[in-house]
Amino acid sequence: MTFPSETPPAELLAPLRDTLRWVDTVQHHVTAVRSVLYEHERLQRETDAVKQENERLRAEADRARKELEHIDAQLARAITIANDLFARIQHGPAPREAEGSRAAAP
């Protein structure tokens, strides 16, 4: 390529410099977008892992709640039995009058 002698080389190189600047800018933006996409993918994987852990913990909490409900029911039954026994002990044996009247009845 030949340049006319009256055109300085700097003016001829200006479009090339502008194009190179544009390419650098595009590369910078592509790199930034790629970085954001990778970060999004990483965060998505991390979010999925947290969701799975949350589901596991909820299932574990549900099992623990059911077990506590079962223990509570058993404890309530044991307290009822203990209270009944305690009431019987406090009142002493049943009066024997009913037994004597039954024996005299024949």
A tleap script that builds the chain and sets N, CA, C and O, in Angstrom:
source leaprc.protein.ff14SB
mol = sequence {
  NMET THR PHE PRO SER GLU THR PRO PRO ALA
  GLU LEU LEU ALA PRO LEU ARG ASP THR LEU
  ARG TRP VAL ASP THR VAL GLN HIE HIE VAL
  THR ALA VAL ARG SER VAL LEU TYR GLU HIE
  GLU ARG LEU GLN ARG GLU THR ASP ALA VAL
  LYS GLN GLU ASN GLU ARG LEU ARG ALA GLU
  ALA ASP ARG ALA ARG LYS GLU LEU GLU HIE
  ILE ASP ALA GLN LEU ALA ARG ALA ILE THR
  ILE ALA ASN ASP LEU PHE ALA ARG ILE GLN
  HIE GLY PRO ALA PRO ARG GLU ALA GLU GLY
  SER ARG ALA ALA ALA CPRO
}
set mol.1.N position { 0.845 -1.165 0.000 }
set mol.1.CA position { 0.000 0.000 0.000 }
set mol.1.C position { 0.893 1.230 0.000 }
set mol.1.O position { 1.896 1.284 0.711 }
set mol.2.N position { 0.529 2.186 -0.779 }
set mol.2.CA position { 1.313 3.415 -0.864 }
set mol.2.C position { 0.481 4.550 -0.311 }
set mol.2.O position { -0.733 4.608 -0.509 }
set mol.3.N position { 1.155 5.453 0.387 }
set mol.3.CA position { 0.485 6.604 0.994 }
set mol.3.C position { 0.804 7.837 0.180 }
set mol.3.O position { 1.937 8.028 -0.260 }
set mol.4.N position { -0.197 8.673 -0.018 }
set mol.4.CA position { 0.120 9.939 -0.688 }
set mol.4.C position { 1.047 10.748 0.207 }
set mol.4.O position { 0.906 10.723 1.430 }
set mol.5.N position { 1.943 11.428 -0.359 }
set mol.5.CA position { 2.962 12.153 0.408 }
set mol.5.C position { 2.385 13.277 1.240 }
set mol.5.O position { 2.972 13.636 2.261 }
set mol.6.N position { 1.251 13.850 0.843 }
set mol.6.CA position { 0.710 14.959 1.623 }
set mol.6.C position { -0.072 14.493 2.866 }
set mol.6.O position { -0.352 15.314 3.740 }
set mol.7.N position { -0.428 13.218 2.970 }
set mol.7.CA position { -1.172 12.721 4.142 }
set mol.7.C position { -0.172 12.193 5.160 }
set mol.7.O position { 0.589 11.269 4.875 }
set mol.8.N position { -0.180 12.789 6.350 }
set mol.8.CA position { 0.746 12.279 7.373 }
set mol.8.C position { 0.325 10.884 7.839 }
set mol.8.O position { -0.870 10.592 7.885 }
set mol.9.N position { 1.258 10.040 8.177 }
set mol.9.CA position { 0.943 8.669 8.598 }
set mol.9.C position { 0.037 8.623 9.828 }
set mol.9.O position { -0.751 7.685 9.946 }
set mol.10.N position { 0.106 9.573 10.737 }
set mol.10.CA position { -0.723 9.566 11.944 }
set mol.10.C position { -2.201 9.620 11.593 }
set mol.10.O position { -3.014 8.947 12.225 }
set mol.11.N position { -2.553 10.412 10.596 }
set mol.11.CA position { -3.961 10.499 10.192 }
set mol.11.C position { -4.439 9.200 9.570 }
set mol.11.O position { -5.609 8.841 9.699 }
set mol.12.N position { -3.558 8.505 8.908 }
set mol.12.CA position { -3.932 7.231 8.302 }
set mol.12.C position { -4.088 6.130 9.359 }
set mol.12.O position { -4.880 5.202 9.189 }
set mol.13.N position { -3.339 6.244 10.426 }
set mol.13.CA position { -3.382 5.221 11.471 }
set mol.13.C position { -4.512 5.451 12.475 }
set mol.13.O position { -4.812 4.560 13.270 }
set mol.14.N position { -5.137 6.613 12.456 }
set mol.14.CA position { -6.207 6.915 13.412 }
set mol.14.C position { -7.348 5.892 13.347 }
set mol.14.O position { -7.773 5.420 14.402 }
set mol.15.N position { -7.869 5.524 12.164 }
set mol.15.CA position { -8.931 4.510 12.134 }
set mol.15.C position { -8.470 3.165 12.691 }
set mol.15.O position { -9.251 2.451 13.321 }
set mol.16.N position { -7.224 2.825 12.464 }
set mol.16.CA position { -6.685 1.574 13.005 }
set mol.16.C position { -6.632 1.632 14.528 }
set mol.16.O position { -7.011 0.677 15.207 }
set mol.17.N position { -6.154 2.772 15.066 }
set mol.17.CA position { -6.122 2.938 16.531 }
set mol.17.C position { -7.533 2.857 17.112 }
set mol.17.O position { -7.747 2.218 18.143 }
set mol.18.N position { -8.491 3.501 16.454 }
set mol.18.CA position { -9.873 3.475 16.927 }
set mol.18.C position { -10.419 2.042 16.912 }
set mol.18.O position { -11.111 1.610 17.834 }
set mol.19.N position { -10.089 1.329 15.848 }
set mol.19.CA position { -10.547 -0.063 15.746 }
set mol.19.C position { -9.919 -0.915 16.840 }
set mol.19.O position { -10.602 -1.732 17.457 }
set mol.20.N position { -8.632 -0.734 17.084 }
set mol.20.CA position { -7.958 -1.493 18.145 }
set mol.20.C position { -8.531 -1.169 19.520 }
set mol.20.O position { -8.703 -2.063 20.348 }
set mol.21.N position { -8.830 0.118 19.769 }
set mol.21.CA position { -9.471 0.511 21.030 }
set mol.21.C position { -10.840 -0.168 21.179 }
set mol.21.O position { -11.203 -0.651 22.251 }
set mol.22.N position { -11.583 -0.187 20.069 }
set mol.22.CA position { -12.901 -0.812 20.087 }
set mol.22.C position { -12.786 -2.314 20.394 }
set mol.22.O position { -13.558 -2.859 21.184 }
set mol.23.N position { -11.798 -2.976 19.748 }
set mol.23.CA position { -11.574 -4.404 19.995 }
set mol.23.C position { -11.189 -4.635 21.457 }
set mol.23.O position { -11.689 -5.567 22.086 }
set mol.24.N position { -10.311 -3.801 21.998 }
set mol.24.CA position { -9.934 -3.918 23.410 }
set mol.24.C position { -11.148 -3.746 24.319 }
set mol.24.O position { -11.310 -4.490 25.286 }
set mol.25.N position { -11.986 -2.785 24.018 }
set mol.25.CA position { -13.188 -2.546 24.812 }
set mol.25.C position { -14.128 -3.748 24.747 }
set mol.25.O position { -14.664 -4.174 25.770 }
set mol.26.N position { -14.325 -4.287 23.564 }
set mol.26.CA position { -15.186 -5.465 23.398 }
set mol.26.C position { -14.618 -6.640 24.184 }
set mol.26.O position { -15.352 -7.351 24.870 }
set mol.27.N position { -13.297 -6.840 24.077 }
set mol.27.CA position { -12.670 -7.936 24.826 }
set mol.27.C position { -12.854 -7.750 26.330 }
set mol.27.O position { -13.118 -8.713 27.050 }
set mol.28.N position { -12.716 -6.529 26.794 }
set mol.28.CA position { -12.912 -6.246 28.211 }
set mol.28.C position { -14.342 -6.603 28.638 }
set mol.28.O position { -14.552 -7.236 29.672 }
set mol.29.N position { -15.320 -6.185 27.820 }
set mol.29.CA position { -16.718 -6.469 28.154 }
set mol.29.C position { -17.023 -7.968 28.072 }
set mol.29.O position { -17.762 -8.499 28.900 }
set mol.30.N position { -16.452 -8.643 27.077 }
set mol.30.CA position { -16.654 -10.093 26.957 }
set mol.30.C position { -16.084 -10.797 28.181 }
set mol.30.O position { -16.703 -11.715 28.720 }
set mol.31.N position { -14.912 -10.369 28.614 }
set mol.31.CA position { -14.300 -10.951 29.805 }
set mol.31.C position { -15.178 -10.711 31.035 }
set mol.31.O position { -15.358 -11.608 31.859 }
set mol.32.N position { -15.717 -9.509 31.155 }
set mol.32.CA position { -16.590 -9.190 32.291 }
set mol.32.C position { -17.862 -10.030 32.250 }
set mol.32.O position { -18.295 -10.551 33.278 }
set mol.33.N position { -18.457 -10.164 31.078 }
set mol.33.CA position { -19.679 -10.965 30.940 }
set mol.33.C position { -19.386 -12.431 31.252 }
set mol.33.O position { -20.159 -13.084 31.953 }
set mol.34.N position { -18.285 -12.943 30.739 }
set mol.34.CA position { -17.906 -14.329 31.016 }
set mol.34.C position { -17.719 -14.535 32.523 }
set mol.34.O position { -18.155 -15.545 33.075 }
set mol.35.N position { -17.081 -13.590 33.172 }
set mol.35.CA position { -16.873 -13.680 34.612 }
set mol.35.C position { -18.209 -13.697 35.363 }
set mol.35.O position { -18.395 -14.465 36.306 }
set mol.36.N position { -19.122 -12.845 34.931 }
set mol.36.CA position { -20.447 -12.806 35.566 }
set mol.36.C position { -21.188 -14.125 35.346 }
set mol.36.O position { -21.839 -14.635 36.258 }
set mol.37.N position { -21.088 -14.672 34.138 }
set mol.37.CA position { -21.761 -15.944 33.852 }
set mol.37.C position { -21.186 -17.083 34.697 }
set mol.37.O position { -21.938 -17.903 35.223 }
set mol.38.N position { -19.871 -17.136 34.829 }
set mol.38.CA position { -19.255 -18.165 35.673 }
set mol.38.C position { -19.682 -17.998 37.129 }
set mol.38.O position { -19.977 -18.977 37.815 }
set mol.39.N position { -19.711 -16.775 37.586 }
set mol.39.CA position { -20.136 -16.510 38.966 }
set mol.39.C position { -21.597 -16.904 39.165 }
set mol.39.O position { -21.963 -17.458 40.201 }
set mol.40.N position { -22.422 -16.616 38.175 }
set mol.40.CA position { -23.841 -17.008 38.253 }
set mol.40.C position { -23.972 -18.520 38.353 }
set mol.40.O position { -24.749 -19.028 39.161 }
set mol.41.N position { -23.217 -19.236 37.535 }
set mol.41.CA position { -23.254 -20.701 37.562 }
set mol.41.C position { -22.791 -21.234 38.914 }
set mol.41.O position { -23.394 -22.156 39.463 }
set mol.42.N position { -21.720 -20.651 39.449 }
set mol.42.CA position { -21.210 -21.074 40.764 }
set mol.42.C position { -22.250 -20.823 41.845 }
set mol.42.O position { -22.492 -21.680 42.695 }
set mol.43.N position { -22.861 -19.651 41.812 }
set mol.43.CA position { -23.883 -19.323 42.806 }
set mol.43.C position { -25.109 -20.215 42.667 }
set mol.43.O position { -25.736 -20.567 43.667 }
set mol.44.N position { -25.453 -20.581 41.449 }
set mol.44.CA position { -26.590 -21.481 41.231 }
set mol.44.C position { -26.309 -22.851 41.847 }
set mol.44.O position { -27.177 -23.435 42.494 }
set mol.45.N position { -25.091 -23.360 41.641 }
set mol.45.CA position { -24.717 -24.649 42.250 }
set mol.45.C position { -24.754 -24.544 43.768 }
set mol.45.O position { -25.244 -25.447 44.447 }
set mol.46.N position { -24.238 -23.448 44.293 }
set mol.46.CA position { -24.228 -23.245 45.738 }
set mol.46.C position { -25.660 -23.147 46.282 }
set mol.46.O position { -25.961 -23.698 47.342 }
set mol.47.N position { -26.529 -22.455 45.565 }
set mol.47.CA position { -27.931 -22.334 45.965 }
set mol.47.C position { -28.606 -23.696 45.971 }
set mol.47.O position { -29.355 -24.014 46.895 }
set mol.48.N position { -28.348 -24.498 44.954 }
set mol.48.CA position { -28.923 -25.841 44.896 }
set mol.48.C position { -28.452 -26.688 46.075 }
set mol.48.O position { -29.242 -27.425 46.666 }
set mol.49.N position { -27.178 -26.587 46.414 }
set mol.49.CA position { -26.640 -27.338 47.552 }
set mol.49.C position { -27.298 -26.890 48.853 }
set mol.49.O position { -27.621 -27.719 49.704 }
set mol.50.N position { -27.495 -25.595 49.008 }
set mol.50.CA position { -28.139 -25.076 50.220 }
set mol.50.C position { -29.591 -25.547 50.289 }
set mol.50.O position { -30.079 -25.897 51.363 }
set mol.51.N position { -30.277 -25.555 49.156 }
set mol.51.CA position { -31.667 -26.035 49.123 }
set mol.51.C position { -31.737 -27.507 49.529 }
set mol.51.O position { -32.617 -27.897 50.296 }
set mol.52.N position { -30.819 -28.319 49.024 }
set mol.52.CA position { -30.803 -29.737 49.383 }
set mol.52.C position { -30.537 -29.916 50.870 }
set mol.52.O position { -31.173 -30.744 51.521 }
set mol.53.N position { -29.611 -29.152 51.401 }
set mol.53.CA position { -29.307 -29.228 52.836 }
set mol.53.C position { -30.515 -28.784 53.653 }
set mol.53.O position { -30.819 -29.374 54.690 }
set mol.54.N position { -31.198 -27.752 53.187 }
set mol.54.CA position { -32.394 -27.266 53.869 }
set mol.54.C position { -33.481 -28.348 53.891 }
set mol.54.O position { -34.132 -28.560 54.914 }
set mol.55.N position { -33.668 -29.028 52.755 }
set mol.55.CA position { -34.652 -30.111 52.694 }
set mol.55.C position { -34.269 -31.241 53.654 }
set mol.55.O position { -35.129 -31.803 54.332 }
set mol.56.N position { -32.990 -31.566 53.707 }
set mol.56.CA position { -32.521 -32.619 54.616 }
set mol.56.C position { -32.780 -32.225 56.071 }
set mol.56.O position { -33.237 -33.041 56.871 }
set mol.57.N position { -32.486 -30.973 56.403 }
set mol.57.CA position { -32.700 -30.508 57.769 }
set mol.57.C position { -34.188 -30.467 58.124 }
set mol.57.O position { -34.563 -30.785 59.253 }
set mol.58.N position { -35.023 -30.082 57.181 }
set mol.58.CA position { -36.470 -30.087 57.436 }
set mol.58.C position { -36.975 -31.498 57.702 }
set mol.58.O position { -37.775 -31.712 58.613 }
set mol.59.N position { -36.513 -32.459 56.915 }
set mol.59.CA position { -36.917 -33.853 57.114 }
set mol.59.C position { -36.451 -34.344 58.477 }
set mol.59.O position { -37.185 -35.036 59.182 }
set mol.60.N position { -35.238 -33.984 58.839 }
set mol.60.CA position { -34.706 -34.383 60.148 }
set mol.60.C position { -35.507 -33.737 61.275 }
set mol.60.O position { -35.808 -34.390 62.274 }
set mol.61.N position { -35.851 -32.474 61.124 }
set mol.61.CA position { -36.655 -31.778 62.141 }
set mol.61.C position { -38.041 -32.395 62.238 }
set mol.61.O position { -38.593 -32.508 63.332 }
set mol.62.N position { -38.608 -32.796 61.104 }
set mol.62.CA position { -39.930 -33.428 61.111 }
set mol.62.C position { -39.876 -34.767 61.842 }
set mol.62.O position { -40.765 -35.081 62.634 }
set mol.63.N position { -38.835 -35.553 61.578 }
set mol.63.CA position { -38.678 -36.830 62.296 }
set mol.63.C position { -38.519 -36.583 63.797 }
set mol.63.O position { -39.112 -37.293 64.610 }
set mol.64.N position { -37.732 -35.590 64.162 }
set mol.64.CA position { -37.526 -35.276 65.582 }
set mol.64.C position { -38.839 -34.817 66.232 }
set mol.64.O position { -39.130 -35.180 67.372 }
set mol.65.N position { -39.626 -34.018 65.503 }
set mol.65.CA position { -40.905 -33.549 66.040 }
set mol.65.C position { -41.843 -34.724 66.285 }
set mol.65.O position { -42.499 -34.790 67.325 }
set mol.66.N position { -41.913 -35.663 65.323 }
set mol.66.CA position { -42.775 -36.835 65.490 }
set mol.66.C position { -42.310 -37.693 66.660 }
set mol.66.O position { -43.128 -38.221 67.413 }
set mol.67.N position { -41.011 -37.828 66.807 }
set mol.67.CA position { -40.485 -38.610 67.927 }
set mol.67.C position { -40.828 -37.937 69.256 }
set mol.67.O position { -41.202 -38.610 70.217 }
set mol.68.N position { -40.701 -36.615 69.310 }
set mol.68.CA position { -41.060 -35.896 70.532 }
set mol.68.C position { -42.555 -36.008 70.838 }
set mol.68.O position { -42.941 -36.125 72.001 }
set mol.69.N position { -43.389 -35.973 69.811 }
set mol.69.CA position { -44.830 -36.154 70.021 }
set mol.69.C position { -45.115 -37.533 70.598 }
set mol.69.O position { -45.952 -37.673 71.490 }
set mol.70.N position { -44.422 -38.554 70.093 }
set mol.70.CA position { -44.592 -39.913 70.600 }
set mol.70.C position { -44.139 -40.001 72.064 }
set mol.70.O position { -44.822 -40.592 72.901 }
set mol.71.N position { -42.995 -39.414 72.352 }
set mol.71.CA position { -42.485 -39.413 73.727 }
set mol.71.C position { -43.445 -38.657 74.643 }
set mol.71.O position { -43.694 -39.081 75.772 }
set mol.72.N position { -43.978 -37.547 74.159 }
set mol.72.CA position { -44.933 -36.762 74.951 }
set mol.72.C position { -46.176 -37.588 75.277 }
set mol.72.O position { -46.662 -37.564 76.408 }
set mol.73.N position { -46.685 -38.310 74.298 }
set mol.73.CA position { -47.870 -39.147 74.526 }
set mol.73.C position { -47.567 -40.246 75.540 }
set mol.73.O position { -48.378 -40.516 76.426 }
set mol.74.N position { -46.401 -40.881 75.413 }
set mol.74.CA position { -46.025 -41.919 76.368 }
set mol.74.C position { -45.852 -41.349 77.771 }
set mol.74.O position { -46.267 -41.969 78.751 }
set mol.75.N position { -45.246 -40.182 77.869 }
set mol.75.CA position { -45.049 -39.542 79.164 }
set mol.75.C position { -46.389 -39.161 79.787 }
set mol.75.O position { -46.578 -39.336 80.991 }
set mol.76.N position { -47.320 -38.645 78.989 }
set mol.76.CA position { -48.645 -38.292 79.503 }
set mol.76.C position { -49.349 -39.539 80.038 }
set mol.76.O position { -49.996 -39.492 81.084 }
set mol.77.N position { -49.221 -40.644 79.319 }
set mol.77.CA position { -49.835 -41.904 79.775 }
set mol.77.C position { -49.184 -42.361 81.080 }
set mol.77.O position { -49.881 -42.777 82.006 }
set mol.78.N position { -47.851 -42.286 81.160 }
set mol.78.CA position { -47.146 -42.697 82.379 }
set mol.78.C position { -47.550 -41.813 83.559 }
set mol.78.O position { -47.709 -42.313 84.672 }
set mol.79.N position { -47.717 -40.515 83.336 }
set mol.79.CA position { -48.133 -39.602 84.418 }
set mol.79.C position { -49.543 -39.942 84.875 }
set mol.79.O position { -49.826 -39.918 86.073 }
set mol.80.N position { -50.432 -40.259 83.940 }
set mol.80.CA position { -51.801 -40.638 84.296 }
set mol.80.C position { -51.799 -41.896 85.157 }
set mol.80.O position { -52.507 -41.968 86.161 }
set mol.81.N position { -51.000 -42.888 84.759 }
set mol.81.CA position { -50.914 -44.128 85.545 }
set mol.81.C position { -50.333 -43.844 86.922 }
set mol.81.O position { -50.840 -44.341 87.927 }
set mol.82.N position { -49.260 -43.039 86.970 }
set mol.82.CA position { -48.631 -42.714 88.252 }
set mol.82.C position { -49.606 -41.955 89.161 }
set mol.82.O position { -49.683 -42.236 90.357 }
set mol.83.N position { -50.351 -40.992 88.598 }
set mol.83.CA position { -51.330 -40.251 89.401 }
set mol.83.C position { -52.426 -41.175 89.925 }
set mol.83.O position { -52.859 -41.039 91.070 }
set mol.84.N position { -52.873 -42.106 89.100 }
set mol.84.CA position { -53.893 -43.059 89.523 }
set mol.84.C position { -53.376 -43.922 90.670 }
set mol.84.O position { -54.076 -44.124 91.662 }
set mol.85.N position { -52.159 -44.429 90.535 }
set mol.85.CA position { -51.564 -45.237 91.605 }
set mol.85.C position { -51.391 -44.422 92.883 }
set mol.85.O position { -51.664 -44.910 93.979 }
set mol.86.N position { -50.943 -43.196 92.740 }
set mol.86.CA position { -50.744 -42.331 93.892 }
set mol.86.C position { -52.076 -42.083 94.605 }
set mol.86.O position { -52.137 -42.106 95.835 }
set mol.87.N position { -53.134 -41.848 93.839 }
set mol.87.CA position { -54.462 -41.621 94.431 }
set mol.87.C position { -54.928 -42.870 95.164 }
set mol.87.O position { -55.511 -42.751 96.242 }
set mol.88.N position { -54.700 -44.036 94.634 }
set mol.88.CA position { -55.084 -45.289 95.297 }
set mol.88.C position { -54.312 -45.475 96.610 }
set mol.88.O position { -54.871 -45.902 97.620 }
set mol.89.N position { -53.020 -45.144 96.570 }
set mol.89.CA position { -52.200 -45.286 97.776 }
set mol.89.C position { -52.666 -44.323 98.853 }
set mol.89.O position { -52.713 -44.691 100.027 }
set mol.90.N position { -53.013 -43.097 98.480 }
set mol.90.CA position { -53.455 -42.096 99.452 }
set mol.90.C position { -54.774 -42.484 100.116 }
set mol.90.O position { -54.943 -42.236 101.309 }
set mol.91.N position { -55.694 -43.071 99.400 }
set mol.91.CA position { -57.007 -43.400 99.931 }
set mol.91.C position { -57.008 -44.730 100.663 }
set mol.91.O position { -58.008 -45.054 101.304 }
set mol.92.N position { -55.986 -45.484 100.607 }
set mol.92.CA position { -55.918 -46.763 101.294 }
set mol.92.C position { -56.777 -47.808 100.605 }
set mol.92.O position { -57.368 -47.546 99.558 }
set mol.93.N position { -56.842 -48.975 101.187 }
set mol.93.CA position { -57.618 -50.046 100.570 }
set mol.93.C position { -59.113 -49.716 100.615 }
set mol.93.O position { -59.560 -48.928 101.448 }
set mol.94.N position { -59.858 -50.315 99.730 }
set mol.94.CA position { -61.303 -50.094 99.663 }
set mol.94.C position { -61.952 -50.657 100.928 }
set mol.94.O position { -61.501 -51.678 101.447 }
set mol.95.N position { -62.995 -50.013 101.427 }
set mol.95.CA position { -63.666 -50.507 102.654 }
set mol.95.C position { -64.182 -51.936 102.449 }
set mol.95.O position { -64.584 -52.305 101.346 }
set mol.96.N position { -64.165 -52.734 103.522 }
set mol.96.CA position { -64.553 -54.151 103.456 }
set mol.96.C position { -66.050 -54.325 103.718 }
set mol.96.O position { -66.544 -55.453 103.717 }
set mol.97.N position { -66.763 -53.253 103.939 }
set mol.97.CA position { -68.206 -53.364 104.208 }
set mol.97.C position { -68.922 -54.023 103.043 }
set mol.97.O position { -69.810 -54.851 103.245 }
set mol.98.N position { -68.541 -53.662 101.823 }
set mol.98.CA position { -69.194 -54.233 100.655 }
set mol.98.C position { -68.991 -55.731 100.626 }
set mol.98.O position { -69.887 -56.457 100.194 }
set mol.99.N position { -67.857 -56.216 101.068 }
set mol.99.CA position { -67.589 -57.636 101.056 }
set mol.99.C position { -68.443 -58.340 102.120 }
set mol.99.O position { -68.955 -59.432 101.874 }
set mol.100.N position { -68.603 -57.710 103.319 }
set mol.100.CA position { -69.400 -58.296 104.411 }
set mol.100.C position { -70.856 -58.368 104.068 }
set mol.100.O position { -71.524 -59.344 104.408 }
set mol.101.N position { -71.375 -57.345 103.394 }
set mol.101.CA position { -72.793 -57.364 103.039 }
set mol.101.C position { -73.090 -58.410 101.986 }
set mol.101.O position { -74.186 -58.970 101.958 }
set mol.102.N position { -72.142 -58.677 101.134 }
set mol.102.CA position { -72.308 -59.696 100.111 }
set mol.102.C position { -72.306 -61.088 100.742 }
set mol.102.O position { -73.039 -61.974 100.302 }
set mol.103.N position { -71.484 -61.275 101.770 }
set mol.103.CA position { -71.395 -62.564 102.430 }
set mol.103.C position { -72.670 -62.865 103.224 }
set mol.103.O position { -73.052 -64.030 103.321 }
set mol.104.N position { -73.337 -61.864 103.790 }
set mol.104.CA position { -74.551 -62.044 104.606 }
set mol.104.C position { -75.771 -62.187 103.740 }
set mol.104.O position { -76.796 -62.640 104.249 }
set mol.105.N position { -75.748 -61.851 102.521 }
set mol.105.CA position { -76.902 -61.834 101.637 }
set mol.105.C position { -77.423 -63.217 101.272 }
set mol.105.O position { -78.619 -63.267 100.984 }
set mol.106.N position { -76.742 -64.316 101.237 }
set mol.106.CA position { -77.292 -65.562 100.720 }
set mol.106.C position { -78.416 -66.048 101.518 }
set mol.106.O position { -78.988 -67.092 101.206 }
savepdb mol mol.pdb
quit
